[in-house]
Amino acid sequence: MKLLLISLGCDKNLVDSEVMLGMLAEKGYTFTDDEAEAEAVVVNTCCFINDAKEESINTILEMAELKKSGQVKALIVTGCLAQRYQEEIREEIGEVDAVLGTTAADRIAEALEEALAGKQGIHMEPLNAAPLGNRKRLLTTGGHYAYLKIAEGCDKHCTYCIIPKIRGCYRSVPLGQLVEEARSLAEDGVKELVLVAQETTRYGVDLYGEKKLPELLRELCRIPQLYWIRILYCYPEEITEELIRTIKEEKKICHYLDIPIQHASDAVLKRMGRQTDGAGIRAMVEKLRREIPDICLRTTLITGFPQETEQDHETMMDFVDEMEFDRLGVFTYSEEEGTPAAEMEGQIAEDVKEERRNAVMELQQEIAYEKAGDMVGRELYAMIEGKVADEDAYVARTYKDAPNVDGYLFIRTGRSLMSGDFVKVRITGSHEYDLIGEICDEFTE
């Protein structure tokens, strides 16, 4: 039987999808990415913001049509939307055979077998169940890089966010399990490991009573096959001196941090329930750049949060202009039912949210163009991602580029290269967010 698994949403959700694929592979299922060939479908959903929710619902409805036609024999919905709207999915979309919550991914084979036998059901486990941890995964990233989910859930309770209600409290995966999983991934060919969680900086606090991310990083750096280790989702107020020192000392750790700050106005940050303020964010950015001069900093912002004034927006604009983040993404505020922010007075009109988002992005675009231009003449390592069709050129990433969220480096060469190869590159030009380079035989930096 050929199974199609559609993974929506974030990289953390993708890890769950890969775990489910691994479990199903052990049961003998084969896989396809062509819905015309699919005999069974699993949709791993997201519902973090309205756009993600709509994408998940529309995907389920499209797959339901295949079920109606008789082509698909089983349709299973998993993930965040399934956790949040389990009853509604089963009641309103009768073609769905099984609904699995966010902590029930390890029941995927059981649910699929029941569905093929004509049984329907909802499969849920306690929301704060232990994370799946070290499981055999079927990678969907090409094999040269992989995500390592080091924790599940979140304890922050930001007023706009539904994650704690659908993913539970913060639960770290035991350090030994993570090292074992990383070693297995490396032995299978993974060269770049990207650490993810709702928040990576508090890793270990629940299990060991203290932050253990630096210790985990040092253990991962001892795995010989790994070349790069990248850290995402670092809350600025949780970054410690020890973490900064570890990034500086361990050569395999990319000088790259993703530090979502969401806003720069103290009034907005307070209503968001964030545990820092503009001065604290500024101080951390300055410290990181002082201690690690070549660090690449990525962040995300939200425009149009309830009661955001024009002055709040200008504070954000001034902050972006001053900080000159290397990478920056902006979302308009999404009103999520069941969150405190959704009940706040002073909801902002959608056109105002969009207008403010566009203003921030236009400013960041100027900053990004300038920073890309500043890279010209630099020599650095890059990882090959793939070949440009019908051209003697390759797509690559530098340490400044996380998979699927940042830019690319394009290299023209007649050499034969493979995805995952590392090459020494001299940057010769830039185009918007992307770079152009050539392979250099002598590496002088």
N, C-alpha and C positions, 0 to 999 in steps of 0.2 A: 504494500500500500504506500502511495506517495503522499507525503504530508507537506503542507505549506505552513510555515510559521511566519507571521507578520509581526515584527517588533516595532512598536511605536514609542515615542518619548525619548527619555534620556539614556545615557550610557549605563547607568545603574540598572535600568530596566533591561537593557541589552544583555547584561551579565545573566540576569534571570532567564532570558530567552535562551542563551547559550547553555545554561545548566539544563533546561528542559530538553533542548535538542540532544544533549549528551545522554540523558536518561532514555529518551525515545530511541536513540541509535542503539543503545544496549538491548532494547527490546526488538530490534530488527527492522524498525521503520526506515524507509528511505525518504529523501527530501527533494523538493523542487522549489524553485522560485518563480515558476510559471503557474498562475492560477488556473490556466486552461488544463493543466495536467493534474491538479490537486484532487485527491480523493478524500482528504481530511484537512481541516484548517484550524490552526490555533492563532488567535489574535491576542497579543500581549499589549494591553492598553495603557494609556496615560490620561490623566485628567487634571494636571497641575494648573493649567489655565484654560479659559474657554476655548481657545483655538485647538488645543490638544484634545479637549473633550469632544469637540465637533469632529475632529479627524478620526478619533476612535469610534464614535457612533457611526459615522458614514462608512468606515471600513467594515464594521460588523454588518451593517445593512447590505453592503455589496456582497459580502461572503454569504449572507443569508439567501440572496438570490440564487447563488450557486447551489445552495442546499435545496431550495425549492425545485430547481431544475433536475435534481436527482444525481447530478455529477458528484457533489460532495456528500459523503455519508455521515460525517461527524463535524460539528462546529463547536469549538470550545473558546471561551473568552476568559482571559486571565489578567492579572495586573491591577493597576490602581483604580481604573473605572469599575472593574469587576468587584473590587473590595468595597467601593463606595456605593455602588448602585446595584448590588447583587440581585435583590428582589425585582427591581424595575426591569433589568435586562431579561430575566427569565419570564416575567409576565408580559412584557411588551414585544419581545422578539422571540416568538415561539420556535424558530429554527435553531436557536442556541440550545445545545444539548447539555452543556456543563459550564458552570461558572466557578473559577478558582480565585481565591483571595491572594493577597500579596505574600502570605506566609504558607501558602499551600502548593507552591510550585513543584514540590517533590511528589505530589499526587497526580501529576500530569498523565503518566502512563495508565494508572488505575482509572482516571476519569475518561481517557480516550477509549480504553477497552470497554468500559460500561456504555459509553455513547454508541460504539459500534454494535453493541449487543441490544441496543434499543432502549437503554435506561437513561434517564435525565436526572440531573441533580446539581446541588450547590455544595462546593467543597471549601470549607473554611477551617483555619486553625487559629488558635489564640493570637491576637494581634502582636503581642510581645514575645512570640516564640523565638527561640534561638535562631540566628541567621543560618542559612544553608551551609556557607563556608566551603571547605575543600571538597568540591565535587568535580568529576570529570566533565569538562565542557566541550562542546563542538563550536569552535571559534568561527565567527562570521566576519572577522576583520581582516582576513587575508593571511593571518598566521604570523606576520612579522611584528605585530604589536597586539597587545591585549589589555583589557581593563581588569584591574584587581579591586573588587569591592571589599573594602576593609571593615565596613560597619553598615548596619541597617538602622533606619528610623532617625528620629531627631528629637531633642529635648528643648529646642530654642523657643518654639511657640510664637514665631513672628505672627503678627495679627492678620496678615494677608494670606497666610500659607495653610493649606489643608494637610500637608504631609504627615504630621504627627498622628492625625486621625485615621490615615489610611496605611501608614507604614509603621506606626507604633513608636515607642521610646527608643532612645539611642542604645544599640547593642553592638558591641565590637565583636568581630570574629577573632578567636584566640590567635595569638601571634604565631604559634607553631604551625597552626593550620594554614595561615597565610603564606608562610615561608615554604611550606611543602607544596602548596598550590603554585606558587611562583616558580619553584624549582621544576615542577612538572611542565608548566607552560614554557619555560626556557628550554628544557630538553626537547620540546616539540617544535622549537624554532623561533619562539618569541624573542625579539631583541629589545623591544621597548615595552615597559610596563607602566601603565597609567593608573595611579591610585585614585579611587573614587569612593565617595560616600556622601550622604547628605551634608556631612561636615567631617573632613579628614583630620582637622587639627585636634579634636578631642579624643582621637582614637586611644582606647585602652582605659579611659577614666572609669568606666563602669566595671571592667573586669579586674583592673589592677590598682585602682585608687589613684592613679596619676597618668599623665599623658605619656603615651608610649610610641608616638609616631617617630621620633628620632631613632629609638632603638629598632623599630621595625625597618626603617630605611637602611640603617647600618647592616642589618641582617640580609636584606635584599641585595645590597651592594656586593655581598660576598658570593653571589651566584655568578659564576664565571661567564655564562653565555649572555647575560644581560649587558647591553651597552648603555641604554638610557632608562632612567626612572623619572617619571613626571608626576607632579602632585597637583590635583585639582581640588576645588571647594575648600579653601582655607579661610576661615573667618578671621578677619584682621585682629580682633581682640584676643584671639586664642593662640596667635603665633608667639612662640617663646624664643628666648635667646639660644636655647639648646637646639631648637629646630633650625634657626638661622645658621648656627655654627655647623650643624650637620650638613646642610646644603652646601656651605662653603668648603668643607673638608672632603666630602665624598665626591669624587670626580664623575661618577656615573649619574648623579642627580642633576637633571637639567636645571639651569638657572632660569626657572620659569615658575611663577606662582599664579594661580587663579584665586583672587580674593574678592568675592562678591560683596559689594558695599551697599547697593540698592539706592542710596541717596547721599546727599552731602549736607542737607539742611537739618539742623539739630531738632527742630520742631517735627519734621516729617519722620526722622529716624526714631524719635520717641514714640510717635503714634504707631509706627511699624512694629514697635516692640524690640527694636534692635538694641544690642548691648554695647554700643559704642556711639561716638559722636564725630562730627567733622574734624575736630582737632585730633582725636585719637587716630582716625583713619590717616590724616595727613602725617602724623608723627610716625606711624608704622611704615607708610610708603617711603618717607625720607630715610628711615632707619634701614629698610631693605636695600635701597639704592646706595646708601653709604657703605653698608657692609658687603654688598654684592653688586659692584658697579655695572656689570653687564646683565643684570637680571631683567627678564621680560615679565611685565605685570599685566594680567588680564583682569577685567572686572565686569560686572553687570549692574545696570541701573533700572529703576522703575519710574516712569513718568505718570502723572495724573493720579497719584495716591489721594484718597479722600482729604479734602481741605487743603491740598497743595495750592499755595498762592503763586502769583506771578513772581514774587520775590523769592519764594522757595525755589522756583524753577531757575531764576537767575543765579541763585547761590550754587545750584548744581552746575550750570553752565560755566561759571567762574572757576569752580573746582576742577572740572574736566579740562579747562583751558590751562589751569595752573599745573595740574598733576601730569598731564600728557601721558596717559596710560598707553602702553604699546598696543593693547587689544581691548576693545570695549564693545559690549552689546547692550542694547536698550530694549526694554519691553514696556508696553503700556500696561497700566494696572488692570488686573482682571478681577472682577468682583466675584468671589467664590462663596457660595452659600455655606453656612456653617462656620464661617470665620468671623472674628470680631470686626475686621475692617469692613465687611459687607454690611454691617449694622451701623456704621458710622454715618453721621450727617456730613453733608458737603461732598457728595459724590460728584466727580468731575465728568463733564460731557465727553463723549468719545472723540469728537473732532478736536477738542482741546488736548486730550491725551496724545493724539496722533501728531498734532502740530508741535507739541513740546518734544515728543520723541524725535521727530524729523529734525528739529533744531539741534538737538544733542548729536545726532548722527552726522549731520552736516559738519559740525565743529570737529567731531572725532575723525571724520574723513580727511580733513585738512591735516590733522595731527598725524594720521596714519600715512598719508602721502609723504609728508616730510620725513618721518622716521624710516620709511622704506627707502627714500633717497639717501639717507644717511648711511645705509648699509652698503652702498656701492663702494667697492674697493676692499671690503672686508673678506677675509678667508676663514671658512669654518666648515665643520662637518655637516653633512646632510644625509638623510635616510631616503632611499629611493622608494617611491610609492607605486609607480607603474610607468608604462610607456605611453607616449602620445601616439594615437593611432596614425599609421601611414607617415610618420615623421621620425627622423633620427633625433628624437628628443624624449626626455623623461620628466615626470613630475616627482618632486621631492619635498621634504620638510626639513627645516632647521630646528634647533632646540627651541626656537621662539614660536613654533607652530604645533599646537596640539591637534590631534586627528579630528577632522570633521568640523572644527569650529574656527580655525585660523586660516591664514593664507597658504600659498604654495610657492615653491621655487621651481622654475622651469629651466632645465639644463639641456642644451643641444650638444650631442656627442654621437660619434659613430660607434662607440664602445657598446658591448653587449652587457647589460646590467639586469639584475633581478630585484624584485620588491624585497626590501629589507637590507639591501646592500648599503654600506656606508661609503661615501666618497668625500674627498676634499674639494671644496668648491670656492671659487672666487666670484663674488657678486659683481656683475657687470652692468646691471640696470634694474629698473623697477617699473611696475605698471599697476597703478592703483594700490591694491593690498598685496599684490604678488611681486615676487622677485625673479630676476633672470640671472643666470650664472653659467660658469664654465668650469669644467674639471681642471684642477691645477695639480701638477705633478709635485711641485715643491710647496710644502705647507709652512708658511713663515710665521703665523700668529702664535 
